[in-house]
């Protein structure tokens, strides 16, 4: 039986002091004043450490953990960070937006500097990066250049029948199928609606979220696959393009708290693009503003 020595084990590690991020994505509002930075991590401890400390950066307005990702709302600008070991060891020091790119600058000390430099520079989604030497107690950082993408939220409902199908599974599989370098699949959220009498069983709708540089290509591809695989003649597919779907929230809560009709959608039609017009659009539109708000989305507000 072979006995491994410590030095043999260490030699087998490609980069023993680097825990690379899997993917980094940036989404901007139309005016470029609001940016969401999405970092997909592999090391959960590192991700939680970063979320705690990066929230102290002046350019960061909100930090959320969503699955295996950290989401930062950041504002454009450049700041000096008063870094200090243990209390504020790393953060975001710069955010710049152009027509096609979003650049993020990071800075950290010690292990925070390793995370701020080489751990991010090689992530999927990084077009190019400038880094400084890191490790030990060094002050180090990087500037990452990412594609500027827009958020597309697609609500889908009523693709199944009492005999077969499941909308949540179909939407996830379609999302994986259409995903490519131009369109990244970010999230899948199931929203519990008011359990009306005319329902398949559970009365839920689904919102799928993408960050994309080719919104029309993406939307058309999803639409084609929904039409191909739906089992129902009531299928609804609704699209919201934009950074923040909060104008749909009041309507969405109505759909969770009681039975509504197509007429109740009149006030929100200016915000959405109806791609498949079956009666399922009622629930499809209601799912959109609950994207990544899983506790609220799954809340059951009433019984028939």
C-alpha positions in Angstrom: 0.0 0.0 0.0 1.4 3.4 -1.1 2.1 5.9 1.7 1.7 9.5 0.8 4.0 12.1 2.4 2.9 15.6 3.0 5.2 17.1 0.4 3.8 14.6 -2.2 0.2 15.7 -1.4 1.1 19.4 -1.6 2.9 18.9 -4.9 -0.4 17.5 -6.4 -2.2 20.8 -5.8 -2.1 22.9 -8.9 -2.5 26.2 -7.0 -2.5 25.5 -3.3 -3.1 29.1 -2.2 -5.8 30.1 -4.8 -9.5 29.3 -4.6 -10.8 30.5 -8.0 -14.2 32.0 -8.5 -16.3 30.0 -10.9 -17.9 32.9 -12.8 -18.4 36.7 -12.4 -21.2 38.5 -14.2 -22.3 42.2 -14.2 -25.7 43.6 -15.0 -26.4 47.3 -15.5 -29.6 49.4 -15.6 -30.3 51.2 -18.8 -28.8 54.5 -17.6 -25.7 52.7 -16.1 -26.3 54.1 -12.6 -27.2 50.8 -11.0 -25.0 47.7 -11.3 -25.5 44.2 -9.9 -22.3 42.2 -9.6 -22.8 38.4 -9.3 -19.9 36.3 -8.1 -20.3 32.5 -8.2 -18.0 31.0 -5.6 -16.6 27.5 -5.1 -15.4 28.0 -1.5 -18.4 28.8 0.7 -16.3 30.0 3.6 -14.5 32.5 1.4 -17.8 33.6 -0.1 -19.4 34.3 3.3 -16.2 36.1 4.5 -16.3 38.3 1.4 -20.0 39.1 1.8 -19.4 40.2 5.4 -16.5 42.5 4.6 -17.3 43.9 1.1 -20.5 45.2 2.5 -18.4 47.9 4.2 -17.2 49.3 0.9 -18.7 52.8 0.2 -19.6 51.8 -3.4 -21.6 48.7 -2.2 -25.3 49.5 -1.3 -26.6 45.9 -0.9 -25.2 42.4 -0.5 -27.2 39.2 -0.8 -26.3 35.5 -0.8 -28.3 33.7 -3.5 -27.5 30.0 -3.8 -23.8 29.6 -4.6 -23.4 33.3 -5.5 -22.9 36.6 -3.8 -24.8 39.6 -5.3 -23.6 43.1 -4.8 -25.5 46.2 -5.8 -22.8 48.8 -6.5 -22.7 52.3 -7.8 -20.1 53.8 -10.3 -17.2 55.6 -8.8 -13.7 55.3 -7.3 -12.9 55.5 -3.6 -9.9 55.1 -1.2 -10.5 52.2 1.1 -9.2 52.5 4.7 -8.3 48.8 5.0 -7.4 47.3 8.3 -6.7 43.7 9.3 -9.7 41.9 10.8 -12.0 44.9 10.7 -12.0 45.9 7.0 -9.5 43.7 5.2 -10.9 43.9 1.6 -13.4 45.6 -0.5 -14.5 47.1 -3.8 -12.6 50.3 -4.6 -13.9 51.2 -8.1 -16.8 50.6 -10.5 -16.8 52.0 -14.1 -19.4 51.5 -16.8 -19.1 51.9 -20.6 -21.4 51.1 -23.5 -20.1 47.5 -23.6 -18.2 46.8 -20.4 -18.3 47.1 -16.6 -15.0 47.3 -14.7 -14.7 46.4 -11.0 -11.6 47.1 -8.9 -10.9 45.1 -5.8 -8.3 45.7 -3.0 -7.4 43.6 0.0 -4.6 42.8 2.5 -3.2 39.4 3.4 -5.6 36.6 2.4 -8.1 39.3 1.4 -5.6 40.5 -1.2 -5.3 36.9 -2.6 -9.1 36.9 -3.0 -9.1 40.4 -4.5 -6.6 39.5 -7.1 -5.7 36.1 -8.5 -8.8 34.3 -7.2 -11.1 36.5 -9.3 -8.9 37.2 -12.3 -9.3 33.7 -13.9 -13.0 33.4 -13.4 -15.3 32.7 -16.3 -16.8 35.9 -17.6 -13.7 38.0 -17.1 -12.7 39.5 -20.4 -9.3 40.7 -19.1 -7.8 41.6 -15.8 -5.0 43.6 -14.3 -3.6 42.2 -11.0 -0.9 43.0 -8.5 1.3 40.5 -6.6 -0.4 39.0 -3.6 0.1 36.6 -0.7 1.5 36.9 2.8 0.7 40.3 4.3 0.8 42.2 1.0 -1.7 44.8 -0.1 -3.0 43.5 -3.5 -5.9 43.9 -5.9 -7.2 43.7 -9.4 -9.4 45.3 -11.9 -11.7 43.0 -13.8 -13.3 43.9 -17.1 -16.7 42.2 -17.7 -19.3 42.3 -20.4 -22.1 44.8 -19.7 -25.3 42.7 -19.6 -28.9 43.4 -19.1 -31.4 41.5 -16.9 -34.2 39.6 -18.6 -36.9 38.0 -16.5 -39.2 35.5 -18.1 -42.4 34.4 -16.3 -44.0 31.1 -17.4 -47.2 29.3 -16.2 -49.6 26.5 -17.3 -47.4 24.3 -19.3 -48.6 21.1 -17.7 -52.0 19.2 -17.5 -53.6 17.1 -14.7 -52.2 14.1 -16.5 -48.5 15.1 -17.2 -45.8 17.7 -16.9 -44.3 20.1 -14.4 -43.7 23.7 -15.2 -40.8 24.1 -12.8 -38.8 21.3 -14.4 -39.5 22.4 -18.0 -38.4 26.0 -17.3 -35.2 24.9 -15.7 -34.3 22.5 -18.5 -35.1 25.1 -21.2 -33.0 27.6 -19.3 -30.0 25.2 -19.3 -30.6 24.5 -23.0 -30.6 28.1 -24.2 -27.7 29.3 -21.9 -24.5 30.3 -23.7 -21.7 32.9 -23.4 -24.0 35.7 -24.4 -26.9 34.7 -22.1 -26.2 33.4 -18.6 -28.9 31.6 -16.6 -28.9 33.2 -13.1 -31.9 32.0 -11.2 -35.1 30.0 -11.1 -37.9 31.0 -8.7 -41.1 29.2 -8.0 -43.9 31.5 -6.9 -47.0 30.2 -5.0 -50.1 31.8 -6.3 -53.6 31.9 -4.7 -54.9 28.3 -5.1 -57.8 29.0 -7.5 -60.2 26.2 -8.3 -59.1 26.0 -11.9 -55.6 24.8 -11.3 -53.5 21.8 -12.2 -52.7 21.0 -8.5 -50.3 23.4 -6.7 -51.0 26.7 -8.5 -47.4 28.0 -8.9 -45.7 30.0 -11.6 -42.0 30.3 -12.4 -39.7 33.1 -13.1 -36.3 32.5 -14.8 -33.6 35.1 -14.8 -30.8 35.8 -17.3 -28.0 38.2 -17.7 -27.6 38.7 -21.5 -26.0 40.7 -24.3 -28.5 39.3 -26.8 -32.0 39.7 -25.3 -34.1 39.2 -28.4 -32.2 36.0 -29.4 -32.5 34.7 -25.8 -36.3 35.5 -25.6 -37.0 34.0 -29.0 -35.1 30.8 -28.1 -37.0 30.3 -24.8 -40.4 31.0 -26.6 -39.7 28.4 -29.3 -38.9 25.7 -26.7 -41.9 26.6 -24.5 -44.2 26.3 -27.5 -42.5 23.0 -28.5 -42.7 21.3 -25.2 -45.8 22.7 -23.5 -48.6 20.2 -22.9 -51.3 22.9 -22.3 -53.3 25.2 -24.5 -53.4 27.8 -21.6 -49.7 28.4 -21.5 -48.6 32.0 -20.7 -45.1 33.5 -21.2 -44.3 37.1 -20.2 -41.0 39.0 -20.4 -39.7 41.8 -18.4 -36.5 43.5 -19.6 -34.8 45.8 -17.1 -32.9 46.1 -13.9 -35.8 46.3 -11.4 -39.3 44.7 -11.9 -40.7 46.4 -8.8 -43.5 48.1 -10.8 -45.1 44.6 -11.0 -45.1 44.0 -7.2 -48.5 45.3 -6.3 -50.1 43.1 -9.1 -48.0 40.1 -8.0 -49.3 40.3 -4.4 -52.8 40.5 -5.7 -52.3 37.2 -7.5 -50.9 35.6 -4.3 -53.8 36.9 -2.1 -56.8 36.2 -4.2 -58.2 35.1 -7.5 -57.7 37.7 -10.3 -58.6 38.0 -14.0 -57.0 39.1 -17.2 -58.5 42.5 -16.7 -56.4 43.0 -13.6 -53.3 43.0 -15.8 -54.3 46.2 -17.6 -52.1 48.5 -15.5 -48.9 46.4 -15.9 -49.0 45.7 -19.6 -46.8 48.7 -20.3 -44.0 47.0 -18.4 -44.1 43.6 -20.0 -44.0 41.8 -23.3 -46.5 39.0 -23.7 -45.0 36.3 -25.9 -47.4 33.4 -25.4 -50.9 34.8 -24.6 -52.7 32.0 -22.9 -54.5 32.5 -19.6 -51.3 31.5 -17.8 -50.0 35.0 -18.3 -51.8 35.9 -15.1 -49.5 33.8 -13.0 -46.5 34.2 -15.3 -46.5 38.0 -14.8 -47.0 37.6 -11.0 -43.9 35.4 -10.7 -41.5 38.0 -12.2 -41.0 40.4 -9.3 -40.4 37.6 -6.8 -37.2 36.5 -8.6 -34.7 35.3 -6.0 -37.0 36.3 -3.2 -37.6 32.7 -2.3 -39.3 33.1 1.1 -41.8 35.6 -0.2 -42.4 33.8 -3.4 -43.3 30.5 -1.6 -45.5 32.2 0.9 -49.1 30.8 0.8 -51.4 33.7 1.4 -54.9 32.0 1.3 -57.0 29.0 0.5 -59.9 28.8 -1.9 
